[in-house]
Each structure stands twice: as structure tokens, then as C-alpha cells.
Amino acid sequence: MDMHILICDDNSDAVVQEEFVIEEAMDAIKKHGNIKTFTSAKACLAAVQENKKHYGIVFLDIEMPYISGIELGKKIKEINPMIQIIFVTSFEKYSLSAYDVHPFHYVVKPLKTEKVKEILLSVMQYEKIGSLTISNGSKLKVEINRDIISIPTGSICYIEKEKNICNIVTESREYQTYASLKELEEQIMNLKVEGLYRCHQSFIVNLRCVQRYEGSGFVLENEITVPVSRGKRTEAKKKFYDILREG
């Protein structure tokens, strides 16, 4: 499937640089499509309005005059909730108001080909499993290497706490974050995700990835065993069998 991408930045030099990098990234992953660029938020919004479901990704500068990238992102999401917004910023810290837009990713200027390639691949993976996600496309937001990224909850197999790091293991890759397991669990609870379950002080497991309950743990489809705390074994088995009954 072709990629149709929008770029909006009030700085024309930044637009040229971003377009070049995104084209390089698309070539690297052998994806075709088109890129439209704007230095006006109004013109960008008009393009989305004119082709409501045509564009799948938009790279938005956060710091724009008249209307910020955050406000533009909200308006774009109202028109097409499925479009994936990538906020581009000169700063490494992001305004909390940006989270209201539910962006797919944040990236710091100047764009780098490897980083954009990684983002585009993540979007492709997300869209591929979109209909299989546990909670209608809900996404876990985590900080990784000073970037905030979104991980579709349906793609997560399990999360493991190791010392002061949490490993988030998905179907296609592994992410490491300094967020605590408790913080991730609270996000999951707020998202009302029903498949991800805290089965141990060091583990959250996706019950839909479990093949069987054996001994004192869940055995996943790849034969990895996730331990279950002694005090949670009865509850854990019940939740697993409930998921099996759902089909």
C-alpha cells in the first residue's frame, strides 16, 4: 500500500530538509507514495479536508505562528481520526497538551533518515495489526532515548521489569524504557485494555499471546514462560480461561 504523507512547517528550509529525509526513508523501506508540503497550517488543513481519508501520516512542526502544531493536530484528528500524527520539534521536552492529540510519535529536529525509517516501519506495523489490537487501536506511550513513542497495545506480548528498566516485547521488536512497571500498568488501566494483565511483580503479560498455563507460569506461543505470582495463580488462570472462551 502506498504512503501518502503531509509535512507542515512554517520554515521553508525545514520543509525541504524533511521532505528529502522522508523520501530517503521511503526508498530505504521500498515504499511508494507521495509527499505534499505546506508552510501554512491553513493550507495543510484544507488539504486534509479536501481528501479526508487520503493521507495516512502528517509530520507537524509544534512551534508555528498563528496556529500551533498541537492545535492543527487536533483539527486534523477531528477530520480524520485515523491519520497518524508525528510531531516535529526543536525541543527534547514536550508540552503535556500535545498528548491530547494522541500523536503516534515525537521526533526532534533535524530529521534523520534512520529515525524516520523506524517511524514509518512502526506505522506500517501498527496498521498491519490494527484490526487485531486488543482495545480498538489503543497505544501505550513511553519515553525511549528521549523520544516519546506509541506502541499499539495489541502488539505487546509481555513487559518485563529488569532493575530500573522495563523491556516491552512486541511481536516484531523489543523496546527498553526507564518507565516503571507501575507507571505502565496505570496507563494500561486508564486505557481499559482487557488483555494485558499484571501477573507478577516483574511482569505484565498479554493473555491473548498465552498458549497454555503450565506449572507456575504462562507459556507463550514462542515457548517463553512468564511467571505468575503464587498469590495470583487462581485469578490468573480464571482470566486466561475467560479470554479463551471469548475466542
Buried (B, 14 or more C-beta within 10 A) or exposed (E): EEBBBBBBBBBEEBBEBBBEBBBBBBEBEEBEBEBBBBBEBEEBBEBBEEBEEBBBBBBBBBBBEEBBBBBBBBBBBEBBEEBBBBBBBEEEEBBEEBEEBBBBBBBBBEBBBEBBBBBBBBBBBBBBBBEEBBBEBBBBBBEBEEBBBBBBBBBBBBBBBEEEEBEBBBBEEEBEBEBEBEEBBEBBEEBEBBBBBBBBEBBBBBBBBBEEBEEEBBBBEEEBEBBBBEEBBEEBEEBBEEBEEEE
